Amino acid sequence: MSSESIDLLWDSSINELKQLVHEEANHNEPNSKPTSINDAFHHFAKLYASYTIVLSNLNRCYESSVHPQKRLDIRTALEHVICRVINLRRLLVKWSPPNADVLVKDGSTQPPFQWEYSNLSKVLLELKIAPTKLETDTPAFYKEDVSQSTRDRNIVVEELLMEYFGTNTKPVEEKKWTVVASSNNADEKHCSPKAVYEKENKLIDNTPDYSATKIQASTRGHMSKKKTQGTRQWVGGFVGMNNDGKEVELEKLESNLKDIRQKRKEEQSYCEESYVNDLHNLKDVVKDEEGFRMKVELREERIRWIADHVVSKNSLPDSFEGFYTKDEPPKVEDVTNADAKFKASAKGKCTPVDTKAKGKREDVVVEIEQPILAGPEEILLSLVESIDTYDVRWRQRNVGFERVRSQYHDAELAKDLIIRDQVKNELTKGVEDKLLSNLIKIKYMQDADKKKSRKDGKAKGKKVKGKKAGGKKEKPLPGANLPGIKEMQVEEMLGVLVQNGLVCIPERHKVSDLIGGYQTERPMFPGIDKQERWIPDNPSAFHLRTSIMDYGVLALGSETIRTSMQDDEHVRSILFHGPMGSGKTLMAQAIASETGALFINLSPSTIDNAFRGKEGATKLIHMAFTVAKVKQYAPVVIYIDNCHEFFMGKSNKGASSDVNTDMQRFQKDLLIYKNQALKKEDRVLVIGCTNVPEKGDAKLLRWRGPTGKPEKQGFFERSLYFPNAHHADRVVLWREFIQRRLVEVSKHAKFPQVDYNALALLSSGLSAGEICSIVEAVLTLDRIKRSSAEPLSEDDFSRYFARRASDEERFLTFNRQITDLDSRWKSIHMPKKEDTKEKM
């Protein structure tokens, strides 16, 4: 993008942002009419789509811009927009339209029910935008912020890996499939027609006539093929359909694009370095030119305040705290209390109910929370500030006849925004120190003139005993005082984790590597038509990508965004559940790769038999979470594969022989450290994956809230279901994997004319991982070389398709448990015991 295009895109993004903030400001006015859940969802969905588009545009501006001061202001606006997108994601999940299982039919107010997979089709049609517009890339400044710290951390990890394992790489172990043909005679059935003919005619006459016939046939075939190929090239050139040279031209364009991006990055780093260096020089210039005038003004202001203080209080001040608080409005406790009560009532807190009286049935009116369309005041004020900053500093410089084309920093603007404040703060400290020293001397002289007895001085100096301030202390973590742990440094803990193979270097992946579209599909399994309850559609790859980006990447990558998020938006743990090969581990590695996170692998296969003994489990969990909380290693992803083995309930223990029940010893410590140790400011995300979630206890897997003991709160705050790809996505998967494999093996290989629709139809029930394994097994180097003589067909792949029973029913059952859909349905549709007794 050119600098002019960047400025125009930035201007249009700010205008769109201004319109959105103005629209939200209209909803801040009090409204007596309650808003329905459907209307609230539609409102939040429109805002989510609009803010996401603004986010993508601002990210493009930041990534392409060279001007260092512009990039700083674009980044500030981008951070505020990301906070609003994360906030709207939570509102979309919370105020999702009620389904048939949770719909209240008696006419009473509908309570909210959280559902992760929002249907945005109506909003997309209304705004006339494609679903791909709602998928954003990782903000460019995420990796820029942690680039140096990530390099330093990776150097330490690689040195430790080299010391213990003899290699500086340790990838995450992924499950592989053994691809086997479906029948013993597969080779005979799918070999070439030429081979079949030779096998059927084993007794071949070795006479000279037969040999001459074979030579003539091969020669004529070769000449005919060559003549046909020349005719095809001539016809293709005549009609302009030849591909000769286009592949080379495409490679040149790709290499040129890489060179342009690399040059743009070099320009950005050069301009930023020159800007930082110039700031130091400008500080000296401002001190020389304006320092004396600033010092005089600062001194006169404080002397004037000291005089007023002496007149009003008849004493000299001890510090300058009153000088900075003199212009603040007085705090009115009654107003704040009333405002707090109003907010509490707006949130819809339930009225207290006396549950101690048994046998008495009273009609108690319980207030149900209603949706509030007004946006958070802090986020809206920050957005308004970003808009005002653009209007004042950049609008005239970016658009119009007075547009500034230079991409280097503006020295005068730097003086106004940064330098003068820095110089003023430095001079203020010196002025106040001198005035305070003079005040102390004056006080000492006044005290020397007064005659006071030592008893009075002692009486004034007596300390009054009272109760110690402070509330209830938080319970210490289980491993804080264990022998051998208390004295360990964080670097030593990291070394122990690396030595036991618990720190991995994930492969580079992106969230966009989860292939699939927007379309959803209804699950299919035997007896689905007999189901009387609501059956949700399987989430699409689009829903999963946007959820992972909002919960994982956007919320984890920036410390500023992480600390500015509200408490109910803070997601510390996510559960990925679905069949094998559906992309769960891929997305866990993508989150770590996109944010530059340290990857700690606490999977059962990685822990194995390590950390035995009475305190072994506590020591491991304490070291892992202590390392994760250190800022110099942030961000951190703690990955737990087969997490159901850690969270098996009492009823599930010993239910299956293939489950490692030894991992139960880590359960209590995992719950305590995740719920108690991880705070809002910690950039740590725990990701659990399982393909048999029903073997775990849903009560332990689902986080119930911050109340109660940490080990009783549950673990995962969000859960995402990764289903097998449906038909349309399988078409894309087959095409993508085949073309990718051909490019890996041979860059000049031609893409085959395979019926991908037929492959998708025949591979129903296969996961993306199984499809990828089949493609790798079929497209060997030898098979690709023979593809010119024996073109690829669907038969090459179909012999590896295996039929098995559908798993969608058990995942549907678990989804109903983990989302609390079962309990809500029972409370609405199942009659209570008291009601049945009255009817009888």
N, C-alpha and C positions, 0 to 999 in steps of 0.2 A: 504494500500500500504506500502511496505517496504521502508526503506530509500534509498536503491539502485534503486528501481523502480522509486521513486520520482526524483532522480538525473538524471536518464536516460531520463525520460519524460521531465524534464526541459531542458536537453541538446538538445533533438530532437526539442523541441518547439523553442528554440533560433536559431537553425539551419534553421528551417522553416521561422522564422522571418527574419533572415539575407537574405535568398533568396528573400523574398517578398520586403524587402527594396532595395535590389540590382535591382530587376525588376522595382520598381518605380523610382529609380535613373536614369534608362535609358530613361524614359519618360520626365525627366526634361530638356533634351536637346531640343533646339528650332526645331520645325518641320514646314516647309512651307505648307505642305498639311493639309487641314482641316479634322477633324475627324467627321465621321457621327455619328448620335445619336445612331444608333444600335450598332456600334463598341464601342462607349464610354460606353453604358450600359453593353455590354458583358464584357468589361475590368473591370468596377467597380463591376459587379456581381461576377466575379472570385476573385477579391481582397476581397470583403465582405465575401464570403464563406471561403476563406483561413484564413483571420484574425479572423473570428468567431471561427474556429477550434482551432487556437492558443490561443484565449482567454479562451476557455473551458479547454484546457490542462494546461495553467498557473494557472487557478483557482483551478484545482485539485491539482496541486503542492503546492499552498499556503495553501489549506485547510488541506492537509495531512502532510505537513512538520512540523518538530518540531524545527529545528535549527533557532534561532531568527534572526540571521544576514542574513541567506538565505531568510527567509520570507520577510524581509524588501526589499531586492533587487527584489524578485519575485513580490512583490506588486508594486514596482515602474514600472517594465516592464508591469505589468497587467494594471495599470492606463493608460499608454501610448497607449496600444493596444485598450483599451475601447474607448479612444478619437478617434482613427482612425476608429473604427467600427461605432461610432455615425456619424462621418463625411461621411463615405461611405453610410450609410443609407440615409442621405440627398441627396447625389449624385444619388443614385438609384431612389429615388422619383422624383428628378428634371429631370433626363435624361431618363425617361421611354420611350420606343419606342412609336412612335405616333400611335394612333388608327385611325379608319376610320373617326371619327367626326372631328378630328383636323389635318388630313393629308392635306398638301398643295399640290395641283395637278398641279399648273401652272409652276412647275420646279424651283421655287425660294427656298431659303434656309428655311429649316424647323425650326421654333422656338420651344423651349422646352415647354412641358406641364407636370405639376406635376401630378403623379398618384401613389397612396399609395401602391397598391397591385401589386408588381412586380412578373413577371413570371420567376422563376429561374430554370425551368426544363432543359433547354439546358446546363446550367452551371453544374447542378448536374450530368447530364449524362456525360458531358465531364470530370469532376473531379472524377466521379464514387464514389459519396458519397450519403448517405441517407439524406432526409430532416431533420431527427432528429438530425443530427450532427450540424445543424445550430441553434439549440435551446440551449441556455446557461442557467445555473443556476445563481442565484444571487451571485455575488462575496462575499466570506466569510467575507472580511474585512469591508463590508458595515455595518453589524450589530455589529461587534466588535468595530467600531469607535463610534457608538452612544449608545452602550449598557448601559454605566453608565448614560449618559444624558437622555436616554430614560427611564431608571428605575426611575430617580429622577422626570422626568416630569410626568410619569404615577402615581407616588405616590401622587403628587399634585392633578392630575385630579381625582384619585380615592377618595381622601379625600374630594374634593369638591362634587363629586357625592354622597358620603355617607352623607354629610351634607345636601344636598338639596333633594335627592331622597331616602335616606335610603338604597342604594345599591351601590356597587363599580363597577358595570358593566352597560353599556348602549349600547347594540348592535345597529347596523344600521337596521332600519326597511326595510324589504323586502316584496314584494308583494307575497301573497299566493293565490292559486287557490282553489275554492270550487269544489271538484270532485263529479260529479253527474253521475249516470248511464244513458245510452241513452234511456231506455224504462222502463215503470212501471212493466213489467213482467220479468225484468232481473233476479230477484232472482229465478223465476221458471225455466227460460231457462237455467241457469248456475249452478243449484244445482246438487248434485251428482246423479248418476243413482239409487242408493239405495233409496234416498229421493223421487225421481220421482216415483219409483215403489210403495212406500208406499202411496203416495198421490193418485195415480191412483186406488189403491186397499184399499180404506178406510174401507170397510166392511170386516174385518178380522175375520175368524172363530177362536174362543177361545177354541177349543176342545183340549183334551190331545194329540191327534195324531198330531195336528198342532204344539203344543209346543215341542213335542219330535222331530219332523222333524227340527224345528229351532235350537234346541240344537245340534243335530247331525251335521247339516250343519256348524254351527259355529265352532264346535270342529274339524271336518275334515278339514275345511279351515285353522284353526290355525296350525294344525299338518302338513298339506301340505306346508304351507308358511314357517314353521320352517325347514322342511326337504329341501326345495328348497334353503333357505338361507344358510344352511350348505353345500350343494353341490356347490353352487356358490363360497363360501369362499375357499373350497378345490380346485376347478378348478383355481380360481384366484391365490392362493398360488402356485399351480403347475406350472403355466405359468409365475409367477412373476408379476402379475398385481394387487395384493392386495394393498390397501391404508392404511392398519392397521399400525398405528404408524408413518405414514409419516406426518400427520398434527402436531403431537406432536414434531416430529423432526424439522419441519419447524418453529414452535414456538420457539424452542431452538436456532435455527440458527439466527432468528431475534433478540432474546434477547441478544445473544452473540455479534451480530453486534452492537447493541446499547451500550453494555458495552465497546466494543473496541473503538467506537467513543468517548464515555465519557472519557475513559482513555487517548485517544489521546489529547483531549481538556485539560485535567488536566496536561499532560506533556507539552503542549504548554504554558500554563499559568505559570507553574513552571520555565521552561527555560527562559521565557521572564522576570519574576520577578528577577531571579538570574542575568540575563544580565543587567537589569537596576540597580540593587544594585551594581554590580561589576563595572559599569561605574563610580560611585562616588568614589570607592576605587582607580580605575586606574588613575583618575584625580590627586589625591594626590601623587600617585607614580610618574607620569610624572612630576609634579611640583618639586618634590624633586630631581629627577634624571636629568632632562633636563631644568628646569626652568631658572637657572642662565645663561646657554649658550644661550637660546632663548632671554632672556632679553638683553644680550650684543649685539647680532646680530640685534635685533630690534632698539636699541639705535644708533648703528653705521650707519645703513641705513638712519635713519631720520636726523642724524647730517650731513651726507654727502649730503643729499638733501638740508638742510638748507644752507650749504655753497655754493652750486651751485646756489640757489635762490638769495643769497646776491650778488654773482658775476654778475649774469645776470640782476637783477632788482634793485640792489643797495638799497635794503630794506629787513627788516626782515619779514617773513611770519606771518600772523595772525592766520592761522589754517593749518591743514595738508590735506586739500582737494586737493591741487595741487600734493601732494605726490602720491595719489591714481589715479589721472588722467594723470600722466606724461607718462604712457605707452600706453594710448589710442590713436588710430589714429585720426587725425583731421577730423572733419565733413565737408563734401563737399556738399553744398546745391544744386549745379547744378546736381550732380549725383543723389541725393535723389529725386529731382523734376522730372528728366528724368525717373527714375525708377517708380515713381508714375504714370506718364503719360503712361508708357508702360503697367503697370498693369491695368490701367483704360481702355486702348484700348483692352487689352486681355479679360476683362470682357464683352466687347461688349456694352458699353453705347451708347444709341441712340444719333444721332446728333440732335441739337436743330432745331425745325421746327417753322416757323413763322405762328401762327394760327390766327393772328389778321386780316390779309388780307382776306376778304370774297369775294367770287365770282371768285377767281383766283385759278386755279388748276395747281400746279407745280409738276414735277416729283422729289420727294425727296427720296434719297437713305437712308434707315434706316438700320443701322448695327444691325444684329441679333446676340445674344450671342451664342458663339460656345463652345462646351465642351473642357475642359482642362484636360488632363490625368495626369498631374503632381500633386503629392500630396502636401499638405501644408508643407512648409519648417520647421515650428516649430515642427510639429508632427514627421516628418521624422528624424530631428536632435535628438529629444528625444529618438526615437527608436534606433538610432545608438548608442547613449550614453548608453542605457541599454544593447545593445549587447556587446559593449566594456567592460562594467563593468563585465559582465559574463565572457568574455574571459580572463580578467586580474585576477579576483579574484577567480572564481569558476571552470573553465573548468578542470584544472589539479586536483582540489580537488574532483570533482564529477565523472570523468571517468578516466580510465586507471589504471596503476599499483600503482600510488601514491594517489589513492582515500582515502580521510579521512572519516572514518566511524563514528567518534564521532558526536553526535547531540547537543553538548554543544558549546557555543560561543567561538570564538578564541580571546584571550586577545590582542595579537599582532596586529591582524587585526582591532580590536576596537581602539587601540592606533593610528594606521595609518589613519583611516577613521574619527574618531570622536574626540577622547580625545586631540590629539595634536592641532587640530584646536581650540577647546574650550580653552585650556590653552593659546594658542598664542593670542587669542582675548582678554582674560582677562589681560595678560601681556601688550599687545599693549595699552590698555586704560591707564594703570598706567604709562607707559613710555611716552606716548604723553602728559599726564597731567603734568608730571614733566618738560618736555621740554618746554611746553607752558608757565608754570609759570616762568621759567628762561628767556624765550623770553620777557615776559611782564616786568620783572625787568630790562632787558637790555634796552628796549624801554623807560622805565620811566627815566633811567639814561641819555639816549641820549636826551630826551625831556627837562630835567632839565638844561642841558648845553646850550641849544639853547634859545635865547631871542626872544620871540614873543609877540606881543601886544594882548590885549584882543579883540580888534576890528577884527583883522584877524581871531582870533579863532571864534568870533561870526559870521563873514562873512562865514566861512567854515561850521559853524553849522547851517546855515539857511536852512530851508526846502523849496524846490521848489514845488509849487502847480501844480498839473497836474490832468489829468483825472484818475478816478478810474479804476483800472484794473478789468478784468472779463468780461465775455460775458453776454448773456441774461439769466436772472434768470428763473428757472423753476416755473411754476404756482403752488402755494400751493394746497395741497389736500383739498377737500371740508370740511372734518370733522376735520381738524387739530385744528381749533380755535373755535369749538363749545363749548358752556357753558356746563360744566360737563365732557367734554372729555379731554380738554387740561390739567387738573390737575390729571387725572387718571393715575395710574401706569399700566404697562403691566399685572402684577399679578391680579389687580382688573378687567381689561378687560377680562382676562381668566375666572375669577370667574363669571362675568356677562354672558358670553357665556355658561358656564356649567350650570348656574342656569336656563337658558332658554332652556336647552336641545339641544344645538347646537354642543356640543363636544361629540363624540361617541367613543367607543372602538370597532374597527372592529374585526370581527372573523378572525381567522388565516386561510388564504388561500394562495395558490401559483398560479403563472401564468399558471403552468401546469394543474391546475384544470379545465381549459377550454378544455373540451374533444373534440377531433376531429383530423382529419388527414390533409394531404397535398392537397388532391383532391378538386378541385373547381367544381361548378355546375352552369349551366345556369339557370337564374330565369325563372319561369313558371307562366304565368297568361294569361287570355283570351285576344286574339288579339295580342300576341307577334309575331306571324308570319307576321303580317301586318306592323310591325315596319320597317321603312326604315333606321333608324339611327342605330349606333353601340350599341349593348347591352352588357355591360361588365358582366363577370361571377361574381357570388357572391364570396366574399373572403372566404377562408377556415380558419379553426381554427388555422392552422399553420401560416398563414399570420398575423392573429390578435395577436397571442402569440409573434411572433418576433417583431412586431411593438410596442406592449405594453412594452416588455422588453427593447427595444432601446429608446423609447420616455419617458417611465415612470420610470422604475427601474434603468437602467444604468445611465441615466442622472440626476437622483434625489438623488441617494444614497450616493454620495461622494462629499464633498465640493471641493476637489482638481480638480476633473473632471468637476464639474459644472463651476468653474471659468476659466478653461482652454479651454472651448468650444468656438467656434466662434459665432458671433452674429446671423448668420442665422441658426445655429444649436440649438439655445436656444428655447425650446418649453415650454411655460408657461401654455398652456391650450389645452385640447383635448375634442372633442365631441364624445361620444358614442351614436349612434342611431341604432335602430333596434326594432323588435317586443318584447313584454313582455316575460321574461323568457329566453332570448338569452344569458345572462351572463354579462350584462353591469355592474350592481352593484357588481357582483362577482369579476370582474376584477379591479374595483375601490378599493375594499377592499384588493385585492391581492397586488396591488401596495403599499398601506399603510402598509400591513403586511410584505412584503418583505423588505421594506426600514426602517421599524420602525417609520413610520410617524404619526404625530398627525392628527386626522381625524375631520375636522370641517364640519358639515352638514348644508348647507344653502338651503335645499330643501323647497319648499312651504309648504309641510305638517309639517315640523319641525318648520318653522317660524310662521305659522298659523297667528294669529292676533296680535302677539307681535310687539313691536317697531312701534307703530302707531304715529301719529302726523306729523307735518311738517318736522321735522328733524330726525324722528325715523329711516328711511331707511339709511340715511347718517351715523348715529351713529353706526348702526349695521355693515355696510360694513367697516367703518373705524376701529372698534374694531377687526373684523375678520382678516383683512389684516395686521393690526399692530401686532397682536399676531403671525400671520404667518411669518412675516419678522424677528422676534427675533431669534437670532442664537441658544439660549439655548433650543428652542422648535423645531428646525429644525430636519428633514424635515417635511413639512406640506402638507397634501392633503385637498383641499377645494372641497367638493362634492356637486353638485347641481343636484338633481333629478328633472325630469319634467322641464328642463331648458327652454323649449319653452315658458313657462308662463312668464319668465322674458324678453324675446326678441321677443315679438309680435310687428309687424309693425302696422302702423296706419290703413292699410287696413284690418288687421286681428282682430282688437279689436272688441269684441262683435260678432264675427262671429259664435261662438259656445257657448252654455250655460254651457258646462261642463269645460270650461277653467277659471281658477282663474285670472281675469284681475287685481286683487289687487296687484299682484307681479310686475306690470309695474313700480311701484314707486321705485323699486330697480335698474331699468335698467341703468340709467345714471351713478349712483355711481359705479355699477359693471364694466362698461366699463372704467371709469376714473381710478379706483384703479388698475384694472388688467393691463391696458396699460401704466399707468404712475408710479404707485407705485412699481410694481414688476420689479426689476433690474436683471442683469445677475447673480449676486452673491447670490440672494435669492433662497433658495431651497424650492420653493413653486410650486405646480402643481394644477391647477384648472381643475376638471373633471366634465363635464356636461353629463347627460343621459336623453334620451327622446325616447318614442315609437311612438310619433306623431310629428316628426320634421317639417312636412308641416304646422303645426299651428304656427310655429315661422317664423320670417322674415329672409330669407337666407342672406340678406345684413348685418343684424346685427349679425348673427351667424358666418359668415365667416370673418376672419381677413384679411384686405386688405393691411396692411403694416404700418410702423411707421410714415408715413407722415400724416399731418393734426391734427385736434383736437383729443384727446383721445376718446371722446364719439362718434366720427365718424369713428373710425378705424375698428370696428367690434371686435368680442370677441375670437372665437376659432381658433387657429393656425393650428390645425390638426383635421381631422374627420375620424372616423373609423366606418364602417357599420358592425353590428352584425346580420347576417341573421339566419333564422332557420336552424337547422342541416339538411343536405341532407341524402340520404338513407344510405350510408356507415357509416356516423357518428352516425346515429340513431341506427344502429346495435350495435356499441360500447357503446352508451349511455344506451340502455336497459340492456346489459350485466353488465355494471359497476354499474348501480343503483340497479339492482336486487341483485347482489352479495354483494354490500355494505350494503343494507338493511338487508339481511340475517345475515351478520356478526354482525350488530348492535343489532339485536333482539336476536339472538341465535348464539353463537360462534361455536357450533357444528352442525349447520344446514347444510344439504347437498344441493349443488347447483342443481337446477332443470334442467331437460332436456327440455328446452323451445326453440321453433323455433324463434330465435331472428331476423332472416331474415324476417319472416312473420310479426312479430311485427313492424319492421321498415317499411315494406310496408304498413301496415294498419294505421300506425300513421303518414302518410305523412301530413305535415303542422303543426305538433305539435312542440313546442319549447322544449328545454332541461328542463326548469323549469316545464312545464306541465307533461312531462314524469316522472320526479322525484316525483311530487305530486301524480300521478296515482300509481306509485310503492308503495309509503308510504300508500296510501289508501287501496290498495289490500293486501299487505303483512303485515297484523296485526299479533300479537302474536298468536292469536287463529288459523288464517289461516296457519301459518307456522307449528303449532303443528299438524294440520290435513293433512299436505302435504304428510306424509308417506302413509296415507290411500287414500287420494285424491290428486294425484300429480298435481302440477301447470300446467296450459296450457295457450295457447294464449287467450282462451275465458275469462279467469279471468280478463284480462286487456282490451280486445277489446271493452267490453260493455261501457267503459268510454270514448271512442274516440268520439269526436264531430267534425262535419264537419263545416267549415266556409270558407268564401271567402278569396282568397289569398291577402296578403298585399304587395306583391313584386313590384307591379306596382307603388304604391305611393312612396315606398322607392327608386325605380329607378329614379323617377322624382326628388326627393329631392337630390339624389346623383349627378344628372346632374347640379343642381343649386349650391350646396355647393362646388363642385369641379371646378366651373366655366366652365364646359363642354358646357352648353347651350350658353353662350355668345361667346365662341370660335367657336362653330359650326355655329352660326348665322353670325359671322364676315367673315367666309370662304365660307359658302354655300348659304347665303341669299344675293341677289344682293342689292347694295347700291342705294339710290335714285338718286345720280348723274349719276351712270352707266345706270340706266333705262331711264333717260331723254335723254342721249346721243343716246341710241339705238333707241328711238322713233324719 
